[in-house]
């Protein structure tokens, strides 16, 4: 039986028999616990109509005007009266001009339409009419479909903006160097993957140094044309991050915190969600910003897999949403600098019902997620007593004037909650290069990767003290405790320090086989 989220043909019948039946002493009221969807990207991305009869692929032309003068005036000459050549001077023609060429360019880009669809299971009236409070239950189901539509368009706006950033080479990792350091520009296509691959290296937490760098770049690239507002003559761009991560940036930067203490001291006591603008940015709280965790390591790069905010778990009947703790504890996230006119969603109209004389197709649901009740007679439904809801979505991301300049950035999140006791883990962290004893070790085979108890790559270790290095980083493992590294591994989880997850490059049996042995083996951060 297909479950929630499975893709199934519209012609396949899946009967819904999950409405609640009457029981003794049952309350007649159903409390609605449907999760509301915040309309952030839903509202940020403009929508329009995709024209019919002009093909599936359309073209946009970009005109690039000349740059003009930038530095120096070496092409200027002093005005003089014409003269003939002599032994001491070259001839000079006052009526001749050496002009600097002015040039421009035109770039042509294509964009096309994508589609997806949603459906419910089939409802049988001969089942429904005997269910407890069936009208109330069906009303809750129908009303919840609006949330599905909103979530599809909310997700479309966020993911397409990320795709535009990646296409422009501006999906970057906050690392050392300039804000757009080439080795740390990454690719991402939401139509083919939910993973991102980044090279080995230190990943910065949210830092205002990078935000200043990108504000400077955007002020020159798009200026006021892409801004969401202005502060005097300075453009203001949208900064889409989770408010907790913005708060952590302020709290962990003593200079920024000092600025807030003297300019907006009340914010330190209240919350950073009340901050609306800061140094050229308008803060837009993205409560479901993309987050990631380390999935694989090939020795030169890390594969980060998407962590979703919600999971579905079984309940009395069917499934219910449950907050995913991995999302709250994810150590990597993507923030976005929002510009106006990066793209718009162009949605084709439905039909037409009568495209030409003699051609009759009838009314059909719109392509913007409008839900339609389908109840057609078949051999399995001769009386039309079975039906389902169906919704479809089609859209093209039509590039706008600023599609070359959007920016998204991957950054490290600080998720460890420090226990406030007399001696904290942070105070006892071992210096980089020091050996720390392993007090417990447990193999953690990844069954999804076909690992077994005999061949695996992950080991959870508990140490005598915290390590003085951060994930993702390389460590040495000393099996016999003689002070020399026997093999290298990588720290991949640290949220429960001094308990860590370490990952080896090659599968093997690493625990209690003369290799990692508690109270004998040690680890060391590589400097």
PEUR-V760749 format. One record per residue. RES is the residue in one letter. PSI is psi in degrees with one decimal (999 if undefined). Layout:
res:RES psi:PSI
res:RES psi:PSI
This chain:
res:X psi:120.7
res:X psi:147.1
res:X psi:-179.3
res:X psi:133.0
res:X psi:-14.0
res:X psi:147.3
res:X psi:122.5
res:X psi:151.3
res:X psi:148.6
res:X psi:-23.1
res:X psi:-12.2
res:X psi:129.3
res:X psi:126.8
res:X psi:98.9
res:X psi:133.0
res:X psi:111.7
res:X psi:42.4
res:X psi:11.1
res:X psi:151.0
res:X psi:136.3
res:X psi:160.9
res:X psi:137.4
res:X psi:159.1
res:X psi:137.7
res:X psi:22.0
res:X psi:135.8
res:X psi:136.9
res:X psi:-9.2
res:X psi:131.2
res:X psi:120.9
res:X psi:128.4
res:X psi:113.1
res:X psi:23.9
res:X psi:132.9
res:X psi:124.3
res:X psi:148.3
res:X psi:124.1
res:X psi:126.8
res:X psi:79.6
res:X psi:-68.8
res:X psi:-27.1
res:X psi:-41.2
res:X psi:-26.4
res:X psi:-32.5
res:X psi:119.4
res:X psi:152.6
res:X psi:146.6
res:X psi:-176.2
res:X psi:137.7
res:X psi:124.9
res:X psi:140.3
res:X psi:158.1
res:X psi:12.3
res:X psi:20.7
res:X psi:165.7
res:X psi:-23.9
res:X psi:129.6
res:X psi:163.7
res:X psi:147.2
res:X psi:138.7
res:X psi:131.9
res:X psi:131.3
res:X psi:130.8
res:X psi:109.3
res:X psi:169.0
res:X psi:151.7
res:X psi:-40.7
res:X psi:-168.1
res:X psi:144.6
res:X psi:-45.3
res:X psi:135.8
res:X psi:169.7
res:X psi:42.6
res:X psi:-13.9
res:X psi:0.0
res:X psi:152.8
res:X psi:155.7
res:X psi:135.3
res:X psi:133.0
res:X psi:167.5
res:X psi:142.3
res:X psi:150.7
res:X psi:159.0
res:X psi:161.2
res:X psi:145.8
res:X psi:-179.0
res:X psi:-27.7
res:X psi:-12.5
res:X psi:148.0
res:X psi:158.7
res:X psi:149.1
res:X psi:123.1
res:X psi:107.9
res:X psi:-14.0
res:X psi:10.4
res:X psi:140.9
res:X psi:132.7
res:X psi:102.4
res:X psi:138.7
res:X psi:128.4
res:X psi:134.3
res:X psi:125.9
res:X psi:163.9
res:X psi:178.8
res:X psi:160.8
res:X psi:129.2
res:X psi:134.8
res:X psi:130.4
res:X psi:153.0
res:X psi:151.9
res:X psi:152.5
res:X psi:179.8
res:X psi:144.1
res:X psi:159.3
res:X psi:158.5
res:X psi:168.7
res:X psi:156.4
res:X psi:151.0
res:X psi:160.0
res:X psi:172.9
res:X psi:168.9
res:X psi:141.1
res:X psi:133.7
res:X psi:121.7
res:X psi:-29.6
res:X psi:-13.9
res:X psi:-44.7
res:X psi:-40.8
res:X psi:-12.8
res:X psi:-3.2
res:X psi:152.7
res:X psi:127.4
res:X psi:48.1
res:X psi:-31.8
res:X psi:-41.3
res:X psi:-42.4
res:X psi:-44.2
res:X psi:-34.4
res:X psi:-40.3
res:X psi:-41.8
res:X psi:-47.7
res:X psi:-45.1
res:X psi:-32.0
res:X psi:-18.6
res:X psi:-28.9
res:X psi:-37.7
res:X psi:-37.2
res:X psi:-46.5
res:X psi:-46.7
res:X psi:-42.4
res:X psi:-37.2
res:X psi:-46.7
res:X psi:-32.3
res:X psi:-46.2
res:X psi:-39.6
res:X psi:-47.2
res:X psi:-45.8
res:X psi:-47.5
res:X psi:-38.8
res:X psi:-32.9
res:X psi:-41.9
res:X psi:-40.1
res:X psi:-40.0
res:X psi:-40.6
res:X psi:-47.0
res:X psi:-40.8
res:X psi:-31.8
res:X psi:0.5
res:X psi:24.8
res:X psi:29.0
res:X psi:100.7
res:X psi:159.7
res:X psi:130.2
res:X psi:103.0
res:X psi:-177.8
res:X psi:154.4
res:X psi:-160.2
res:X psi:163.7
res:X psi:-22.1
res:X psi:33.9
res:X psi:123.2
res:X psi:-45.0
res:X psi:-12.6
res:X psi:18.0
res:X psi:129.6
res:X psi:161.9
res:X psi:156.3
res:X psi:127.9
res:X psi:104.9
res:X psi:-15.0
res:X psi:-12.4
res:X psi:-15.3
res:X psi:160.0
res:X psi:14.1
res:X psi:157.3
res:X psi:136.2
res:X psi:128.4
res:X psi:148.0
res:X psi:159.4
res:X psi:145.0
res:X psi:166.4
res:X psi:133.6
res:X psi:126.7
res:X psi:147.4
res:X psi:172.8
res:X psi:124.5
res:X psi:135.9
res:X psi:-15.9
res:X psi:-44.2
res:X psi:-39.7
res:X psi:-39.2
res:X psi:-42.4
res:X psi:-45.4
res:X psi:-30.4
res:X psi:-40.7
res:X psi:-44.5
res:X psi:-44.3
res:X psi:-32.8
res:X psi:-30.3
res:X psi:-35.2
res:X psi:-50.3
res:X psi:-19.5
res:X psi:-133.8
res:X psi:-18.6
res:X psi:-27.1
res:X psi:-0.3
res:X psi:156.6
res:X psi:-4.1
res:X psi:-166.8
res:X psi:156.0
res:X psi:94.4
res:X psi:-124.0
res:X psi:13.1
res:X psi:127.0
res:X psi:151.3
res:X psi:127.2
res:X psi:155.7
res:X psi:135.4
res:X psi:107.0
res:X psi:99.4
res:X psi:165.5
res:X psi:136.6
res:X psi:-28.9
res:X psi:-39.9
res:X psi:-35.1
res:X psi:-41.7
res:X psi:-44.7
res:X psi:-38.3
res:X psi:-44.7
res:X psi:-45.8
res:X psi:-28.1
res:X psi:1.4
res:X psi:105.3
res:X psi:-35.1
res:X psi:-43.7
res:X psi:-40.9
res:X psi:-37.1
res:X psi:-39.1
res:X psi:-45.3
res:X psi:-36.2
res:X psi:-37.2
res:X psi:-25.0
res:X psi:-38.1
res:X psi:62.7
res:X psi:-30.0
res:X psi:-24.5
res:X psi:-33.6
res:X psi:-30.1
res:X psi:-34.6
res:X psi:-105.4
res:X psi:156.0
res:X psi:-8.0
res:X psi:-18.5
res:X psi:-12.4
res:X psi:122.4
res:X psi:-34.1
res:X psi:149.6
res:X psi:116.1
res:X psi:58.7
res:X psi:4.4
res:X psi:141.7
res:X psi:119.2
res:X psi:123.8
res:X psi:111.1
res:X psi:108.3
res:X psi:99.4
res:X psi:-11.1
res:X psi:40.4
res:X psi:147.7
res:X psi:134.1
res:X psi:156.5
res:X psi:160.3
res:X psi:161.5
res:X psi:128.6
res:X psi:-49.6
res:X psi:161.5
res:X psi:119.9
res:X psi:12.2
res:X psi:-25.0
res:X psi:-18.5
res:X psi:160.9
res:X psi:139.6
res:X psi:120.4
res:X psi:128.0
res:X psi:146.3
res:X psi:138.1
res:X psi:121.8
res:X psi:147.4
res:X psi:-30.0
res:X psi:148.4
res:X psi:164.6
res:X psi:131.5
res:X psi:154.9
res:X psi:144.0
res:X psi:-167.2
res:X psi:-47.5
res:X psi:122.5
res:X psi:-138.8
res:X psi:162.2
res:X psi:152.3
res:X psi:143.7
res:X psi:132.5
res:X psi:132.1
res:X psi:111.3
res:X psi:-25.8
res:X psi:-29.7
res:X psi:-44.4
res:X psi:-32.3
res:X psi:3.7
res:X psi:137.9
res:X psi:2.2
res:X psi:145.7
res:X psi:162.9
res:X psi:128.5
res:X psi:162.1
res:X psi:139.0
res:X psi:111.4
res:X psi:128.1
res:X psi:149.3
res:X psi:151.6
res:X psi:42.4
res:X psi:-44.8
res:X psi:165.3
res:X psi:152.6
res:X psi:118.4
res:X psi:113.4
res:X psi:123.1
res:X psi:148.3
res:X psi:156.0
res:X psi:158.8
res:X psi:-139.5
res:X psi:153.0
res:X psi:-32.6
res:X psi:86.1
res:X psi:-23.9
res:X psi:166.3
res:X psi:129.0
res:X psi:-10.0
res:X psi:110.5
res:X psi:117.6
res:X psi:-15.4
res:X psi:175.6
res:X psi:138.5
res:X psi:156.7
res:X psi:153.4
res:X psi:167.2
res:X psi:14.7
res:X psi:15.8
res:X psi:15.5
res:X psi:133.4
res:X psi:136.7
res:X psi:138.1
res:X psi:120.4
res:X psi:124.3
res:X psi:86.5
res:X psi:145.5
res:X psi:133.8
res:X psi:-178.3
res:X psi:-30.3
res:X psi:-7.9
res:X psi:60.0
res:X psi:-28.7
res:X psi:4.4
res:X psi:38.6
res:X psi:4.9
res:X psi:139.3
res:X psi:169.9
res:X psi:162.4
res:X psi:142.4
res:X psi:136.6
res:X psi:145.4
res:X psi:154.4
res:X psi:131.0
res:X psi:140.0
res:X psi:150.9
res:X psi:142.5
res:X psi:97.2
res:X psi:112.2
res:X psi:138.5
res:X psi:-168.5
res:X psi:-28.5
res:X psi:26.1
res:X psi:-14.3
res:X psi:-6.4
res:X psi:1.1
res:X psi:154.9
res:X psi:131.0
res:X psi:152.0
res:X psi:137.9
res:X psi:132.7
res:X psi:164.3
res:X psi:136.9
res:X psi:140.3
res:X psi:105.9
res:X psi:-5.7
res:X psi:126.4
res:X psi:115.9
res:X psi:129.0
res:X psi:125.5
res:X psi:88.5
res:X psi:-178.1
res:X psi:-40.0
res:X psi:107.7
res:X psi:161.5
res:X psi:-38.4
res:X psi:-38.3
res:X psi:-26.5
res:X psi:9.5
res:X psi:134.6
res:X psi:145.3
res:X psi:149.2
res:X psi:130.4
res:X psi:-16.0
res:X psi:145.9
res:X psi:135.3
res:X psi:133.4
res:X psi:143.6
res:X psi:122.4
res:X psi:-16.4
res:X psi:147.3
res:X psi:135.8
res:X psi:128.7
res:X psi:140.2
res:X psi:78.1
res:X psi:140.5
res:X psi:97.2
res:X psi:-30.4
res:X psi:-21.6
res:X psi:16.7
res:X psi:28.0
res:X psi:153.7
res:X psi:178.8
res:X psi:-15.7
res:X psi:-26.5
res:X psi:111.8
res:X psi:167.2
res:X psi:-12.2
res:X psi:138.9
res:X psi:131.0
res:X psi:124.4
res:X psi:145.2
res:X psi:131.9
res:X psi:162.2
res:X psi:-24.4
res:X psi:166.9
res:X psi:152.6
res:X psi:152.2
res:X psi:22.6
res:X psi:165.1
res:X psi:156.2
res:X psi:153.6
res:X psi:127.8
res:X psi:158.7
res:X psi:142.2
res:X psi:157.8
res:X psi:140.6
res:X psi:123.2
res:X psi:104.0
res:X psi:-45.8
res:X psi:0.8
res:X psi:22.5
res:X psi:5.1
res:X psi:10.1
res:X psi:141.6
res:X psi:127.0
res:X psi:-26.8
res:X psi:155.6
res:X psi:152.2
res:X psi:-175.1
res:X psi:137.4
res:X psi:124.8
res:X psi:-14.4
res:X psi:136.6
res:X psi:11.4
res:X psi:-14.0
res:X psi:27.9
res:X psi:138.2
res:X psi:21.7
res:X psi:127.2
res:X psi:159.4
res:X psi:127.9
res:X psi:148.8
res:X psi:128.8
res:X psi:154.4
res:X psi:-39.9
res:X psi:140.4
res:X psi:146.0
res:X psi:179.6
res:X psi:102.8
res:X psi:-14.9
res:X psi:132.5
res:X psi:37.1
res:X psi:34.9
res:X psi:6.4
res:X psi:-99.4
res:X psi:113.7
res:X psi:125.3
res:X psi:138.6
res:X psi:3.6
res:X psi:-46.0
res:X psi:156.6
res:X psi:162.5
res:X psi:159.6
res:X psi:132.3
res:X psi:137.0
res:X psi:128.3
res:X psi:999
